Each structure stands twice: as C-alpha cells, then as structure tokens.
Amino acid sequence: MDIIAEFVNRMPARRKHTPSGWTSVNAPCCSNRGHKPDKRSRGGYKISSDSISFSCFNCSFKASWQVSRPLSKNAKLLLKYLGATTDEIKKINFECLKLKNSSITVNNITQTPEKKISLPEGSKLFSEWVDDPSEDFLKVLAYINDRNSDLLKWHEYYWSPNKKEGMNKRIIIPFTSNNGWINGYSARSIDEKIQPKYMAQVVNNSYLFNQDKLYSPNRKFVIVCEGVFDAISLDCIAVMKQYLTDRQIETLRTISEDKKIIIVPDRDASGKQLVEQAIKLGYSVSMPNWGEGIKDIADAVKEYGRIVALQQILQSVEDTELKIKLKMRGWFNAV
C-alpha cells in the first residue's frame, strides 16, 4: 500500500498546482469543523518522495505524515474528512506500522522504512577523491566519463574503497529528495564479473528514481525509463528494474490526472516487458527512430544531445495499443 497515494487519491478532483509545489483543493476539513464548505480552494497539500503535508488557510487545520511514522491524530482526521471509513483508516495505520518495523529485499533492491539511509561505508563525493585518487577510483571515473562526460555535471556521485560486495568497483548514485534527505542509493558495477550489476537500497518499493520531478507544477508530462543513467541523462523518472511494481504504479496514479505518463523502454527483452505493462496500464509509449546501436535514453542523449533526444521522444509518442505494438516490431529489431 502506498500511504501517500491513499491521501492523494481521496483529495477533491478539482486541483490547481502552484509554483511552490503545493496543490490547491477545496478543503474537506472546513465543513467538519464548524465552518462553511470551502468552495475557493483554500486547502493545499504538498508531496515529497516520503511525506505529505496538508494545510487549510480557512479553518487552520493542518496534518502531515512521513515514512517510518504511524498516522498522527490529524492525519487520521484528514483521512476521515476525505471519506475514509474507520476500518480503512485502521488498515492504513497498520501499513504505516509495518513500514516502521520492516525491511525486505526484492530483486537486489532493499526496501527500508527509514527516511534517511546511510551510503556504503567509506563513501565520499567524487570531488573529495580527485586530489588523491586510487587506481580503482580512476577506473570508476573513466567508466562514467566514457558513458557521457556530461553525466558528471548532471548529478552527484560517490565512491567507496570498501571491497565488500565489490563496492570499490561501483559508482554510488544517491537518491536525494528536494528536502535533502537521502532516500537510498544505487551502486552500479563497472566490472561485468561483479554481480549483480546494480545494487540498490531504497525507502520502499514505491520509490521511483528522481520521483520529486513527478510533482513539478511546470511539467505537463512524465517520461519514465528503466535505468538510473537514462533518468539522469534526461532529468526524468527511472523504474530501476524491468517493470513497475504495484506500489510504483500507485505512486504514478497520484499524478496521472494532471500529467501524461510516457514510457520509453530500453531496446531489449526487459524493454518489451515494460511496454507490455504500459499497454495494460493505458500509458503512452515512445520508441523514436534512433540510429543503430542506440539502445536507451542515455545513448541517445550522448549521440544527439538532451534537447534533440527529448524532441525525438515527444514526436514519437503513441497512445493506442495497435500503434504501440506495430512500432515495437521495428524498435526491438533495430539494435
């Protein structure tokens, strides 16, 4: 269960996004607190990757919830005002307690309820290693520079000399939200002998890399891809696996009424799986006519640049199942 989605999906349908990141709605609390029903959108909520805040500028009611915490009194009241039954509120609170006390691993991704996650032991920013670089660090730096030197200016990366799980031969990519919290990390191996290729730790399996961008009021569409480097290359959202989990789908549902979701798959078997899932979910899919050898967004950005790659994606969006399936034939056979 995605707790944030439980709040958002119940909010009034009439919504207006503001540049500050708040979404205005008719406040459901006023009529329950002795005031006239709000018809002027005096309520507002704001979402980060692991929290939600609500405030009414009419009756001054406030409520919030954060990962690793049970529902507060006002959070329960807000759910009640939004139409949740007593049993539903109990169920949601139970899920909060499960998040607080559990940690599981699926597909080499560990989900933990803590809102702050420590990076691997000995991790420091690339900039802190350059004055006294080791041979292992230089290999990691050369790998990412070869992928695309611009990646170094688009995101922060860490490295650790710790040899446990081959961490000294991995690029550590932190998942940092707008509030500065580290919600997890991905550690990408540069040596094919070191498996799994990607190791990740995240707050929970509803997390999407770069997901704060979902709630940007200036974005009319959301591009969803598979890999972290793809997402960094185009400042978009990454699934970090071959398919969307149920909880990631719930996260996307929180913005599906306001933004168009566009899936851009890798040109391999995992990409086919993601496209088939997108068709079932009713998402749009883009498979541009990229040249031979370009298998994902990161390759396209390196070859064409950010602006051109984005234009190609938006010009190639398909919305119907038939057109998507026809496009799949050429897309997956061209690499």
Secondary structure, 3 states (H helix, E strand, C coil): CCHHHHHHCCCCCCCEECCCCEEEECCCCHHHHCCCCCCCCCEEEEEECCEEEEEECCCCCEEEEECCCCCCHHHHHHHHHCCCCHHHHHHHHHHHHHHHHCCEEECCEEECCCCCCCCCCCCEEHHHHCCCCCHHHHHHHHHHHHHCCCHHHHCCCEECCCCHHHHHHEEEEEEECCCCCEEEEEEEECCCCCCCCEEEEECCCCCCECHHHHHCCCCCEEEEECCHHHHHHHCCEECCCCCCCHHHHHHHHCCCCCCEEEECCCCCHHHHHHHHHHHHHCCEEECCCCCCCCCCHHHHHHHHCHHHHHHHHHHCEECCHHHHHHHHHHHCCCC
